[in-house]
Amino acid sequence: MSKKKSKKQSAKKALEKQKKQKVEIAEVSPPLEKMRRKDYERELDELHIELSALQDWVKRTGQRVVIVFEGRDAAGKGGTIRALTERLSPRVFQVVALPAPSDREKTQLYMQRYLPHFPAAGEVVIFDRSWYNRAGVEVVMGFCTEDERDHFLVAAPWFEDNLVENGIVLIKYWLEVGEAEQERRFRARIDDPVRQWKLSPMDLESRRRWYEYSRARDKMLDATDTERAPWSIVRSDDKKRARLNVIRHLLSQFPYDPLPKTKVKLPDRDMSDAYDDQMTMRGRRWIREQG
């Protein structure tokens, strides 16, 4: 065996050992106390400033970014995406949450329905669930065969490698919620009429098939956690901590610049064509003010 080959194998073993150690550390770490809302909002305000700087940098440098959010039902994907994007421009940070495929889309290449939503220069596209449906809900619920899922698991790393090769920054997050916390969140949705829309028959069935989803998750991570498109796992039992940790991690992936401190002067109104523009609003269909 050549020295070069021996070094490669040693490096590979070291990397595998390092990954294993990281997983073991994450598993034995005791859960932290749930974060206070006051502390959460203070930190989120600070991170929003950084996100605005990232947005400016993405536009200025013409970056193309794809962010994938996956995880079990009730893992907190939607809330994390809202916390991330609530003060950003929807023209730059675009959220894509596709419905179930139409009859026509079912006859297309599997990845085809996602491609029209990919970013142009200066855009970030966030997928609230993605092509990884095939490795999760579709195979567990019987919407695709295991052979189709296995084909996807072979094709996905190749597909993502090509995205990265073509200059797209691809970031993948898996939100991992515990069994007890998922049950608590489902029960909260059942008891709250404002949140019952979040609870579909599919969600209830996913609860029954907890371990099927676990096995599907494990197969997916084993096949698609690659060096060029790795999965970042987020513990999401505490929603507030999970949101902040995702945003911090996302910011750490880019060499963006701080927001420029420019003075903005509000211009005076041009009075050359002034008229009583409130008089012209009288008699129009105003909504009645109450309270």
N, C-alpha and C positions, 0 to 999 in steps of 0.2 A: 504493500500500500504506500502511495506517495505521501510525502509530508504535507503537501497542499490539501489532499483529500482528507488526511487525518485531522488537520486543523479545522476543516469545514465541519467534520463530524463532531469534533469536540465543542465547537461553537454552537452547533445545533443542540447538543445535549445540555450545554450550559443554559441556553435559552429556554429549553423545555423545563429544566429544573427551576429556573427563575420564575417562569409562569406558574408552576405548581406551587411554589412558595407563596406567591402573591395570592393565589386562590385560597390556600390554607389560612393565611393571615386574615383575609377578608371574612372567611367563614367563622373563625373563632373570636373575632372582634365583638365585644358586647354591644348591643344597640345603645345609641346615645339617647339622652332624654329628648323628648319632643321639643322643638324649638318654639320659643315665645313669638307671638305675632309681631310684637314691637321690634324685636331684634331682627326678625325676618324682613319686615318692611324697610328697616334702615339699611340692611345689607343689599336688598333688592334695588333700592333707590341708587345706591353707589354703583351697582353693576349695570344699571340701565344707562348711566353716563358712559361707561366703558363700551356697552353695546352700540351706543350712538357713534362712538369713535370708530368701532369696527365697521359699522354701516357706511360711514364716510369713506373709510379706507377701501372697502369692497367696491364701492362705486368708482372711486378715483383710479384704482388699479385694474378695474375690469375683471375682478375675480369671478369665477363660476363655482358655486358651492352647492352641494346637495347634502342635506341632513336627514337621516332616516331615524324615526322613532318607532320602536317596537316594544312589545312587552305583553304580559297577560292583560285580560280585561280588568279594569279598575286599578291598573298599575300607576295611573297618574299622567299618562301621555298628554292628554288634552290640556290639563292644568299647567303642565310644564311648558308646553308650546305657547300657551297664552301668556305666561309669565315672561317668557323669552321675547315675545313679539309685541307686547301691548303698547310699547312706546316707540316702535319702529315703523318705518314706512312700508305699507303692504306692497308697494311697487318694487321694493328691494327685497324684503323678507316675505316671500309668498308661501302660504300654507296650502298644501294639496291633500285633500282627504277624499279619495275616490270612492264612489258607491260600488255595489256589486256589479260585475261586468254584464253588459247587455248581451243579447243573443249574438249580435254581430261581433262584439269584442271577444266572445268565447271562441270564435273561429280564427282569430288573429294569432300571430306569434305571441307568446306569453308576455314578453317584456314590452310589446308594442304600445299598449295603452298608457304606459308610464312615460315613454320618450317625449311625447309632445309637451310635457310639463317641465322638461329639463331646462336649466337656466341658460340665459344668454349672458354676455359680459356685464358685470356689475349687479348680478342677481344672486340671491340665496333662495333655494327652494327647500322647504321643509315638508317631508312626507309623513303625515299622521297615518301610519301603516303604509306599507309599500309592497314591492314585489315579493317581500318575505311572507305575504299571506299564504303563498304556496307551501311554505315550509311549516306553517302553523295552522291557522283556522281551516284552510282548504283541505289539508290531509286529515286533520283530526275529525272534521265534520263530514268527511266523505265527498267533498266537492271536487277532489282530484284523487287519482290513484297513488299508491305508494311508488309505483314506477315513475309516474309523472313528477312526484316530489323528488325522487332520487335523481332524475335527469336535471331538475332545477338546481339541486345542490352541487352538481358537477358544473353546470353552466354559469351559476351566479358568480363564483370567483373570477372566471374568465371575463364575464360581462363587466364586473366592477374594476378589474385590472385594466380593461380598455378605457373605462371612464377616467381613471387616474392617469393613464398614459396620455390621454388627450387633454390633460390640464384641468380636469374637474377635481375639486377638493371634495372627497367623500367622507362623511363622518356618520358613524352608526352607533345609536344608543339603544341598549336593551334595559328597560326598567323592570327590576325584579321586586315584586311585592310578595310578602309572606302569605301563607294560607290563612292564618287567623285574621290578618289585616284585610285581605280580600273579602272574607266573609263579613267583616264589620262594615266595609264600604258598600257591599251589596245590600245588607240589611238597612243601612242608612238610606239608600236609594228607594227601597221598598216603602219605607215609612215617610218619605218626604215627597209630596205630590209635585213639587217643583223640579225634583231630580229624577222622577220616575221615567222620563223620556230617555235617560241614560241606560236604562235596564231593558235590554231586548231579550226575547226568547233564546237567542244565540248566547247571550251572556250567562243566562241561567244554566244552559247546557254546558257551557265551558266550565262552570263551577263543578258540575258532576264529573267532568272528564279531566279533573286537575292533573292526574298522573299521565294521562295521554299527552296533555300539553307539555308536561315536564319532559317526557321522552322526545317529543318533537323539538322542543327547545334545545335539548342536548345535542341531537343530531345536527340541527341547524348551526349551532355554535361550533361544533367540531369541524364541520365542512367549510364554513365561510368566515371564520375568524382568521384572517390572513394578515401578513405583514403590511401589505399595501392598503388593505381595507379592513382594519381590525374592528372588533366590537368593543365598545366601552360599556361596562356593566354598572348600573346605578341602583343602589339600594333605595327603594322608594316607600318603605313603610312610613317614614316621616315625609310627607309631601313637601313641606317647606324646605327641609334640608336637601331633598332630591333636586328641587328646582334650582336652588342656589348652586349646588355641586355641578349640575349640568351646564349652567351658564358659565361658571368659572372654568370648567374644562374646555368649553367651546372657545372662550376668549384666549385660552392658552395655546390654541392651535394656530394662531395667526400673529404675524409681526406687525400689527396695526400701530398707527401713531396716535398720540393723545389728540383730543379735539382742539383745533386751533382757537385761541382766545381772540376773537375778532369783535370789534365794537360795531353794533348795528344801530343806525339812526333811523327813527321812524319819520318818514317824510310828511310835510304839511299837506293838507288837502289843496287841490287846485280849485280856487274860488272863481275862476273866470267864467264858468258856466253854472254857477250855483243857482239852486231853486229850492222851493219847499218840498223836499222829497218825502216828508212825513204826511203832508196833506193828501198826496196821491194814494196813500195806503188806507185812507178812511173808506169805510163801507165794504172792505174786502172780507173774505171768509176767514176771520180769525177764530182760533180755538178758544173756547171759553176758559178763562183763568179761574181756578178754584183754589181755596185754601189760603 
